[in-house]
Structure formats: structure tokens, C-alpha cells
Amino acid sequence: MQQPQDTATIALLGSLLLAQVACAAAPAGEVARTKASSKSTLADLVETAKERRLRAGFLIVDGVYNTELTAPYDVLEHTLYHAPNDLGIEVFTVSPEGMAVTTAEGLRIQADYSFANVPAIDVLIVPSTESSRDKDLEDEDLIEWVAGTGESAGAVMSLCWGAFVLAQAGLLDESACTTFPRDYDTFSRRFPGLDLRINVSFVHSGKNITSQGGARSFDAAMYLVDKLYGEQVAAGIGGGLLIPWPPSAGSAPYLVSEPK
């Protein structure tokens, strides 16, 4: 397995060994959702990936879960070792004020950027947090940033409860989606008009990829790499991370759905 090149990545990878998903019930408040239209597409991003390195921004706030952050971070970062022509994905973290955050499991992470100074994002990643189903949804600045960034990004991914944030931002209005299995009912009550799919590892609809989260966060990230760079690159990353790719017939199913 290739070694990451910076201490932030090393810290993230170390946290993965201790990661646990602690999804507990929480009340869901109600505020008006921000609408966003889809302008960029995943097909556009595939072409861009042939010309330059892509930029993947991971939204982090206090209480972010280790697994849903580090699993896709690890997979996408490894494209730098496998994509042709020294291309791949540059990964970084973004917190609202650019401050350090503490994960649900206690890992301290210094954000690379704030909402004010983050560069343009090609791939927006929204991991789940302890407050994804309640407090984060009431944070107007956060939801507005997710809506605007998701609109301009070529791909948007949520892990576990991150789908609640995408839904609140209006990014799932025309997409099929999924979320953490124990919260299908909670999601449906909060967003009754959305096309929720159940019992699948992840759903790819338009430029959105929504994942059940947990260990299946790797599935969605590996799939995105395959879509962007091809099966050979994904298989190379899988070989280093001991993730079989392409997935076997007995692996968890996923769904590709055309957006409305």
C-alpha cells in the first residue's frame, strides 16, 4: 500500500483503524430547504479528469464520524498514485470557519480551508456527523454553502446521514438517494417527496452518489474512482487497500438511477 504524503492524511488513515459508527436517534427540526439546480455533470468531470487534477473537498464539522470521512478520503487520495499522467484527485477538508474540529470518536483535525477561502471544488463530499439530522440542518450558512458548492461541483457524495444535509440543500430534489438504514423512516418523514431507495449500498443518480455509510463508504468511493478513471485505476487502488474491484457478484447491491 502506498504511503500518503502529508501528516493530515496520516492522521486520517490512523483514525480509520479506530473508527466506529455510532448512529443514535435525534430529533429533526424543520426549516425551509434551499433549492439548487444541477449545472455541472459527472460526464463533464470525466473529461476534466483527463486534463488536470480534480479537487475533492470534504465538509467537516464537530462530531463528524471517522469512517464516513476517512474511507472516501483514503480511496480518492490514492488516485494520485494510480491515475495516468500524474493526474488524480487532490483531497482537502473544509470547515465553516477553517477551524479545527473534533470527530465523534475524538480525533482532532485541522481543516485545510474555510468557506471563505476554499478553492473551486470538483467533488463535494459530505460525511455524516452527530448533528446531520438536526443542528446542521438549521445552520443556514452551512446549508447555503452546500447548496452552492454542490450546484457547481461535477460530483456530490454523501455518506450515511450526510444525505440529510444534501436533501436540506435541495440537491436531491431530482435524484434517487439512500441513507443509513436505521433512519430510512426518519428521512422519509422529513423529506417525504424525495425518492428514497432502501437496502442498497449506495445510489448513483445524476451527479449525486449517496451511500449507506459505515464500511460501505468504501463502495461508493471506489465506484466514483471507476467512473472517473476506469476500472484499471480503481482495481489498482483496491489492490493496495485490499478491496476487491470490480466487486464480486455476492457483494452489497447498488443502484444507478436516472435523475428526474
ZIMO-V736103 format. One record per run of one state. SS is the DSSP state (a for helix, b for strand, c for the rest). FROM is the first residue (numbers start at 1). LEN is the number of residues. Records with the same first field share a line. If there is no record, write none. Layout:
SS=FROM-LEN ; FROM-LEN
This chain:
c=1-6 ; 17-25 ; 49-5 ; 60-4 ; 65-1 ; 78-1 ; 83-1 ; 87-2 ; 95-6 ; 103-5 ; 110-3 ; 114-9 ; 127-2 ; 130-5 ; 139-1 ; 153-2 ; 160-2 ; 169-7 ; 178-3 ; 191-4 ; 197-5 ; 206-2 ; 212-2 ; 230-1 ; 242-13 ; 258-3
a=7-10 ; 42-7 ; 66-12 ; 79-4 ; 84-3 ; 135-4 ; 140-13 ; 162-7 ; 181-10 ; 214-16 ; 231-11
b=54-6 ; 64-1 ; 89-6 ; 101-2 ; 108-2 ; 113-1 ; 123-4 ; 129-1 ; 155-5 ; 176-2 ; 195-2 ; 202-4 ; 208-4 ; 255-3
